[in-house]
Amino acid sequence: MNAKQLTSLLCSLLILSPAMPAQARSGISSWFNNITEPYSWKEVAPINLGNSSRLDQLLRAGKLYLSLQDAIALALENNLDIELQRYGPRISEAEFQRANAGSLSRIGSAGGVSAATTGGSGSQLAVVAPQTGQTLQALSLDPAFTGTTSWAHQTTPQTSPFVTGTSSLVAQRTIANYGITKSFLSGTTATVGFNNTLNSQNSGRNDFNPSKNVNANLNVTQKLLEGFGMAVNKRNIRISRNNIKVSELLFQQQVIVTVSAIISLYWDLVSANEDVRVKQQALALNQKLYDDNKKQVEIGTLAPIEIIRAEAEVARSQQDLTISETNLLQQETVLKNALSRTGVSSPGLADARIIPTDKISMPDTEAVEPIQDLVGKAVAGRPELEQSRINLESAKLGLKGTKSALLPTVDAFVNLQQNGLGGSLNSQLIPPVTPGGAFTTRNPNNIDSYFLGGYSNALSQVFRRNFPDYSAGVTMTIPLRNRAAQSDVVRDQLTLRQSEVRFQQSLNQVRVEVQNALISLQQARARYQTSVKNRVLQEQTLDAEQKKYALGASTIFFVIQAQRDLTAAQASEVSALSTYARARTELERATGQTLGANNIQIDEAMKGSVSRPASAIPAIQ
């Protein structure tokens, strides 16, 4: 098989291999798989909109029995905000593979991943790193095979037959050139080439026709100033590795935000159920008062107007209960949407009523922890701060590339080439012409027989290094003003300083959030304790008014007023307990303790599968 046939076969295989299906490729020999592997791709699985089996396990008789831990587990398995963020690390890993090939990032952020997210107070805590280090030309770290195969026929009229021996030069040329090029992180680029040319002409002046020219060459170029060194050329790889960490931290941050929201929604649902219970009790009290008054009016011991007054109070209580029940339905809808991949359209979930199995509890004593310790936990545990630190590091790495682009371009090069020539004796040799114009006798035996032969003869000359070429030198490009590069360096430094200021702002904001969360927790606890005392007082007041009313020492107005005050006190207690639960959740988020406090494993969250089994459904009464 000659070079032309081999080239045709390889090109055909390379063209056809991407179109082959996976099953067909799997049956081909391993060597062919190695050839086609760089031109194939890994298929990304389609999105999964099926809910986890945990949801079905918790459904029974049209009711979803839900504990707080089950709500968190369902969110980790089904919440779409978390599912969306799972693709972040995978995208960063793909970018890391691209960086290892020497290419620039496709997301246009060589200085770091943009990680601006909103915290509990609504402030942006993460730093968007500057886009630095993209002024240098990317290095191709993956070796590339190049090949050119061509055939040409040329007919050229000659103004004089003196040079070619003919007035119409007809030439045929076949070229088969191959090479491999690769760059290195040191700033070195090497090219190995192997070139073949077959020439055939009707010229009588050539000693050999056809002739075969072969050469093998090695070209090495080394950057000496701009783009020199591992530190500069490896920066994008290090930045991409940092971006993987940032993406993982972004996922962790999304888990924290989502879990905190789920906890708050769950306690809101518990509070909404308690509020319905309070409104039901109020309706029952007013209904009883109405029934008692109706009996007294029938026996003539009470004026008929009191029935109307009691009936109006029943209607008001019924309205409050309806509002409370619809608020509960709204809260259930919001929670269902957060726990399911298909929202409230999930079969069996849309009409199911959520039965929370956990209750809000307040410890008798609050654990006292110094504010400095809480701030320390927040600084160490908040993922957005770690994102900012990594992005700042990436920005500094990228700045090295900008500074390197400021330098003049000075490249050293070395070229080595081995040549070979082979051919057949020209059957149309024309004797040379003397300076006097007369033809001289041309003896074919005087032609160097060393070059007579086929392709193998020319190739052997190359390997014997009979005809070497050597060259070395330095090329340089020195900008005389260089204002654009100077501007890039200054701008990137200023942007970096802005990011450092923003990072300090974030640290200050975190301290403020921790302080405010701690204060809010103390306020919520005090408010709840006060509401409990007020509720006890209103219970005693209502009891006293009812006894006085039974003895005729009070009026129905005061009884109704006492019942209203008790309902308001009970609702205030429920609200205060819900506020305390929210404050506790916010303090855990502000100090970066959400995952640990709720026994969340980040690797399980990344997989979307929680190993903890679903809670047992309580026996239906």
Order of alpha helices (4+ residues) and beta strands (2+ residues): alpha-alpha-alpha-alpha-beta-beta-alpha-alpha-beta-beta-beta-beta-alpha-alpha-alpha-beta-alpha-alpha-beta-alpha-beta-alpha-alpha-alpha-alpha
